[in-house]
Amino acid sequence: MRAFRYLAVALVLLLMVTALTPSTSAQSPVRLRFVSLAWQEDAIAAVKELVQAWNSTHPTIQVEYQQVDWSSIHDYLVTSFQTGDVPDIFHYESPQVLDFGRMGYLTDLAPLMSDDLRNDVLPNFWRTVSVDNAVYGVPYIVEPFVILYNQDLFEEAGIQVDPSQAVTWEGLREMGRQLTKDVNGDGRIDQYGAGLALRNPANRILNLSMAFGGQFFYQEDGRWVIRVGENELALARTLHDMMYVDESLAKDGVGLSSSELMAGFIQGRYAMIPGVGAFTRHDLAALASETFRWGVLPHPRATTARQGAVSQTLSIPAASRHPREAMQFVEFLMNTENMAKLAHSDWLLPTRKSSLGLSIFTTEEYGWDVVSASAVNLAMANWQIVPGYEEVRSKVLNPLLQEYFYDRITEEQLAQRIELEGNRILERYR
């Protein structure tokens, strides 16, 4: 009997201890690892601030911030997928995300996302991350091409522009001719109508050729091939003529990047820079003096105003142990205000209609209104889904386009060699 009483007391004490002991779930929240590629100071601060805001309000789902740089992210992810030690959420861009999705490395986000997010992101950007109705990332920031122009030089030349209306390419050529001058009378051009970065021209030429109807890559009998016809040559020919017929486009741009052109633009060597990404406004705002007056214009129209676009994305690996919790965090980052914060800190555009409508994207300051109006013209270029494109770009398109812009090969040779050498590479990817 006494033993029974001792047993009863022990049982009661055990129940009391159990009731007072915190549960394992309360002690161990779900922990997510988030890999970010934000690299400039304002963007890094914005991402870290949002991670901290999430962690302070979601004690059961905690996010660890991990910084990775753009130069190493691809190898980092490949290794992660192969070893199974994956981040739960990662930041990248749409062409690579499509590749990883096709290989089975990514979670299809379509069943996990809210209707609010699905319906508010512009449809043209969902196409950059979707394969056969599967969605392998949330596209959240994009970069349109614009024209930067020197307001003082335009006024001196008597050129009036309307930032709400895109000029044609012929209109751009005419402005370039008017703005090109031998300022000091020594017989040499000191002020060019335009400068354009063409060190690695392939992506820029392919994306902007969409306005002329140029595609470069076509499917024939279910296989990708390169075809270079009139629509594909139109932009390259226009730029070549501006260099060698009009002499209004500086030839030194063939060896320069966009950031390297900024010094010449600020010094007045180039009156305008077409074909430049919207982020370059960040560099210009940081480098130019307060007395330097510059503005932003929409990119020129051809038969249309379309531009090819790559979206930066957030994705969840298929090997993540917590895809639903990861998607909750993605939805938090991608709400109207937070997406706007991330895009604005990077001087790029958000993909949500509600974010684009916020006043920070419609102001005339730094040309945000012009940049935002370009969003509807952005479209997925088909090179993003062509197996072997990266090799074609680096071994064929970049070097041959540079040869053409240096005037070392003819237009006919350019077209023939792109088709011959490019299709030879594509054959190996079939």
C-alpha positions in Angstrom: 0.0 0.0 0.0 2.8 2.3 1.0 4.6 1.5 -2.3 1.4 2.4 -4.2 1.3 5.8 -2.5 5.0 6.4 -3.4 4.2 5.5 -7.0 1.2 7.8 -7.1 3.2 10.7 -5.7 6.0 10.1 -8.2 3.4 10.0 -11.0 1.9 13.3 -9.9 5.4 14.9 -9.6 6.2 13.6 -13.1 3.1 15.1 -14.6 3.8 18.4 -12.9 7.3 18.5 -14.2 6.1 17.6 -17.7 3.5 20.4 -17.6 6.0 22.9 -16.5 8.6 21.9 -19.1 8.5 23.9 -22.4 7.7 21.9 -25.5 10.4 21.1 -27.9 8.7 23.1 -30.7 8.7 26.2 -28.5 12.5 25.8 -27.9 13.3 25.0 -31.5 11.8 27.3 -34.1 12.0 26.5 -37.8 15.3 27.9 -39.1 15.5 29.1 -42.7 18.7 30.0 -44.5 18.3 32.9 -47.0 21.0 33.6 -49.6 21.0 37.2 -50.8 23.0 38.7 -53.7 22.4 42.3 -52.8 25.8 44.0 -53.2 25.5 47.7 -53.0 25.2 49.4 -49.6 21.6 50.6 -49.7 20.3 47.3 -51.1 22.2 45.2 -48.4 20.7 47.5 -45.7 17.2 47.1 -47.0 17.4 43.3 -47.1 18.9 43.0 -43.6 16.3 45.4 -42.3 13.5 43.2 -43.7 15.0 40.0 -42.3 15.3 41.6 -38.9 11.6 42.8 -39.1 10.5 39.2 -40.0 12.5 37.6 -37.2 11.2 40.0 -34.6 7.5 39.2 -35.5 7.8 35.5 -36.3 9.5 33.7 -33.3 8.6 30.3 -34.6 10.2 30.8 -38.1 13.6 32.4 -37.9 15.7 33.4 -40.9 19.4 33.4 -41.2 20.8 36.0 -43.7 23.7 34.8 -45.8 25.6 37.0 -48.2 26.9 35.5 -51.5 28.4 37.5 -54.4 27.3 37.3 -58.0 30.6 35.9 -59.2 30.3 32.8 -57.0 26.6 32.1 -56.7 26.3 29.7 -59.6 29.0 27.4 -58.3 27.6 27.8 -54.8 24.2 26.6 -55.9 25.4 23.7 -58.0 27.5 22.4 -55.1 24.5 22.9 -52.7 22.2 20.9 -55.0 24.7 18.1 -55.4 25.4 17.8 -51.7 21.8 18.4 -50.5 23.0 21.2 -48.1 20.8 23.8 -49.7 19.6 27.2 -48.6 15.9 27.5 -48.1 15.5 30.6 -50.1 17.9 32.1 -52.6 18.2 35.2 -54.8 19.3 34.8 -58.4 18.1 35.6 -61.9 15.6 34.1 -64.3 17.7 32.3 -67.0 19.6 30.3 -64.5 16.5 29.6 -62.4 14.8 28.2 -65.5 17.7 25.8 -66.0 17.7 24.7 -62.4 14.0 24.2 -62.5 14.2 22.0 -65.6 16.8 19.9 -63.8 14.5 19.3 -60.9 16.4 21.3 -58.3 13.7 23.8 -57.5 10.2 23.8 -55.8 7.3 24.6 -58.0 5.9 27.7 -56.2 2.6 27.8 -58.0 0.7 25.7 -55.4 2.3 27.6 -52.5 1.8 31.3 -53.5 -1.1 33.5 -52.6 -3.6 34.8 -55.2 -2.6 38.3 -54.2 1.0 37.8 -55.3 0.1 35.8 -58.4 -2.4 38.4 -59.7 -0.4 41.5 -58.8 2.9 40.7 -60.5 2.7 41.7 -64.2 2.1 38.7 -66.4 5.1 39.4 -68.6 7.4 38.7 -65.7 5.9 35.4 -64.7 6.9 34.2 -68.1 10.5 34.6 -67.2 10.3 32.0 -64.5 7.7 29.5 -65.7 8.1 26.2 -67.6 4.9 24.2 -68.5 2.8 25.9 -65.8 5.5 25.3 -63.1 6.8 28.5 -61.4 10.4 28.2 -60.2 10.9 31.7 -58.7 9.1 34.9 -57.8 10.4 37.6 -60.2 10.7 40.8 -58.2 13.0 43.3 -59.7 13.8 44.1 -63.3 16.0 46.6 -65.2 14.8 48.4 -68.3 17.1 50.1 -70.8 16.8 53.9 -71.0 18.6 56.9 -72.5 20.7 59.3 -70.2 21.1 62.7 -71.7 23.0 66.0 -70.9 20.3 68.6 -70.6 22.7 71.5 -71.1 24.1 70.1 -74.4 20.6 69.4 -75.6 19.5 72.9 -74.9 22.5 74.4 -76.6 21.7 72.4 -79.7 18.1 73.6 -79.6 16.8 70.0 -79.1 13.6 69.6 -77.2 12.6 66.2 -75.9 9.4 64.9 -74.2 10.3 62.2 -71.5 6.8 60.8 -71.8 7.3 59.9 -75.5 9.9 57.5 -77.0 11.8 58.8 -80.0 12.4 56.5 -83.0 15.8 55.2 -83.8 15.9 57.5 -86.8 15.0 60.4 -84.5 17.9 59.3 -82.2 20.3 59.3 -85.2 19.1 62.8 -86.1 19.7 64.1 -82.6 23.1 62.4 -82.6 24.1 64.2 -85.8 23.0 67.6 -84.3 24.9 67.0 -81.1 28.2 65.9 -82.7 30.7 68.8 -82.8 34.3 69.8 -83.2 34.2 72.2 -80.2 37.7 73.6 -80.4 38.0 73.8 -84.2 41.0 71.4 -84.5 39.4 69.3 -87.1 38.6 66.4 -84.7 35.3 65.6 -82.9 35.3 66.5 -79.3 31.6 66.0 -78.5 29.9 63.0 -79.7 26.1 62.8 -80.0 26.1 59.4 -78.2 28.3 56.8 -76.4 27.3 53.2 -76.0 29.0 50.5 -74.1 29.7 47.6 -76.4 32.6 45.7 -74.6 30.3 42.6 -74.3 27.5 43.6 -76.6 25.6 40.3 -77.1 22.9 40.5 -74.4 22.3 44.2 -75.1 22.0 43.8 -78.8 19.7 40.7 -78.5 17.5 42.4 -75.9 17.1 45.7 -77.9 16.7 44.0 -81.2 13.3 42.8 -80.0 12.0 46.3 -80.9 12.9 45.5 -84.5 11.3 42.1 -84.4 14.7 40.4 -84.2 14.8 37.0 -82.4 18.1 35.4 -83.5 17.0 32.0 -82.0 14.2 30.0 -83.7 12.8 26.5 -83.4 12.9 24.4 -86.5 11.7 20.8 -86.3 11.8 21.0 -82.5 15.4 22.2 -82.4 16.9 25.6 -81.7 18.8 27.3 -84.5 20.3 30.8 -85.1 19.0 32.7 -88.0 20.3 36.3 -88.8 17.9 38.1 -91.1 17.0 41.8 -91.7 15.2 42.1 -88.3 18.3 40.7 -86.5 20.7 43.0 -88.3 18.6 46.2 -88.1 20.0 47.4 -84.7 23.6 46.5 -85.3 23.5 48.2 -88.7 22.0 51.3 -87.2 24.8 51.5 -84.6 27.4 50.8 -87.2 26.1 53.6 -89.4 26.1 56.0 -86.5 29.8 55.2 -86.0 31.1 55.1 -89.5 28.5 57.1 -91.6 27.2 59.8 -89.2 30.3 59.6 -86.9 27.9 60.6 -84.1 28.5 57.4 -82.0 31.9 57.3 -80.4 33.9 54.2 -81.4 35.7 54.0 -78.1 32.5 52.6 -76.6 33.3 49.2 -78.2 35.9 48.7 -75.6 34.0 50.1 -72.6 31.4 49.1 -70.0 28.5 51.3 -69.0 30.2 52.4 -65.8 33.3 53.4 -67.7 31.3 55.6 -70.0 30.1 57.7 -67.1 33.2 59.8 -66.8 33.0 60.8 -70.5 29.3 61.5 -70.2 29.9 63.8 -67.1 32.8 65.5 -68.9 30.6 66.3 -72.0 32.3 63.9 -74.4 29.0 62.1 -75.0 25.7 64.1 -75.1 23.6 61.0 -74.5 24.0 57.3 -73.7 21.3 55.0 -75.1 21.1 51.3 -74.3 22.0 51.8 -70.7 20.4 50.0 -67.7 18.4 51.9 -65.3 20.7 51.1 -62.4 23.4 53.3 -64.0 21.4 56.3 -62.6 22.7 55.3 -59.2 26.3 55.7 -60.4 25.6 59.0 -62.1 23.8 60.4 -59.0 26.8 59.4 -56.9 29.5 60.7 -59.3 28.1 63.9 -60.9 28.3 67.3 -59.3 25.2 69.2 -58.4 25.7 71.5 -61.3 25.6 68.7 -63.9 22.1 68.6 -65.3 21.1 65.2 -66.7 17.8 63.5 -67.5 16.3 60.2 -68.5 14.4 59.4 -71.7 12.6 56.2 -72.8 14.6 53.9 -75.0 14.0 54.4 -78.8 11.2 52.7 -80.6 11.6 50.7 -83.8 8.5 48.8 -85.0 7.7 48.4 -81.3 9.1 49.5 -78.0 9.7 46.0 -76.7 12.9 45.1 -74.8 14.2 41.8 -73.6 14.3 41.5 -69.8 15.9 39.3 -67.2 14.2 39.3 -63.8 15.9 38.9 -60.5 14.2 36.2 -58.5 13.6 34.4 -55.2 13.4 30.6 -55.4 13.1 27.6 -53.0 15.2 24.5 -53.6 13.3 21.2 -53.9 15.6 19.8 -51.2 14.5 22.4 -48.6 12.9 20.8 -45.6 10.6 23.7 -45.0 9.1 24.9 -48.3 5.9 26.2 -46.8 7.6 28.2 -44.2 10.1 29.5 -46.8 7.2 30.6 -49.0 5.7 32.5 -46.0 9.0 34.5 -45.8 9.0 35.0 -49.6 5.5 36.4 -49.4 6.6 38.8 -46.7 9.5 40.0 -48.8 7.3 40.3 -51.8 4.4 42.3 -50.4 3.7 45.6 -52.0 5.7 47.8 -49.6 8.7 45.4 -49.1 9.1 44.6 -52.8 9.1 48.4 -53.4 11.7 48.9 -50.8 14.0 46.3 -52.2 13.6 47.5 -55.8 14.0 51.2 -55.0 17.2 50.5 -52.9 18.7 48.9 -56.0 17.5 51.6 -58.4 15.5 49.0 -60.3 11.8 48.3 -60.9 9.5 46.1 -58.8 7.3 43.7 -60.7 4.1 44.2 -58.7 1.5 46.6 -60.2 0.7 47.9 -56.7 4.4 48.6 -56.0 4.9 50.4 -59.3 2.0 52.7 -58.4 3.7 54.0 -55.3 4.9 57.6 -55.4 8.6 56.7 -55.2 8.3 55.2 -58.7 6.2 57.9 -60.3 8.3 60.9 -59.2 10.3 62.8 -61.9 13.3 62.9 -59.6 16.1 60.8 -61.2 13.7 59.8 -64.0 11.8 57.3 -61.9 8.6 58.1 -63.8 10.3 57.3 -67.2 11.9 54.1 -65.9 8.6 52.9 -64.4 6.7 53.6 -67.7 9.0 51.2 -69.4 7.8 48.2 -67.4 5.0 47.3 -69.8 7.5 47.0 -72.7 9.7 44.4 -71.0 9.4 40.9 -72.3 11.2 37.6 -72.0 13.8 37.2 -74.8 13.9 33.6 -76.1 17.6 33.3 -75.7 16.9 32.7 -72.0 15.6 29.3 -72.8 18.0 28.2 -75.4 20.4 25.3 -74.2 23.9 26.3 -75.0 23.2 30.1 -75.2 26.0 31.0 -72.8 28.6 29.3 -74.9 27.2 30.9 -78.1 27.2 34.3 -76.4 30.8 34.1 -75.2 32.4 32.3 -78.1 30.4 33.6 -81.1 28.2 36.6 -80.5 30.4 38.8 -78.3 33.6 38.5 -80.4 31.8 38.7 -83.8 29.7 41.7 -82.8 32.9 43.5 -81.6 34.6 42.7 -84.8 31.7 44.2 -86.7 31.6 47.3 -84.5 35.4 47.8 -85.0 34.6 47.6 -88.8 36.8 44.6 -89.3 34.1 42.4 -90.9 31.2 43.2 -93.1 27.5 42.9 -92.3 27.3 39.9 -94.6 30.2 38.2 -92.9 28.7 38.9 -89.5 25.4 37.2 -90.4 27.1 34.2 -92.0 29.6 33.6 -89.3 27.0 33.9 -86.5 24.8 31.3 -88.1 27.7 28.9 -89.0 29.6 29.1 -85.8 26.6 29.5 -83.5 24.7 26.5 -85.0 27.8 24.4 -84.7 27.7 24.9 -81.0 24.0 24.4 -80.7 24.3 21.0 -82.4 26.2 19.8 -79.3 23.3 20.7 -77.0 20.6 18.8 -78.9 
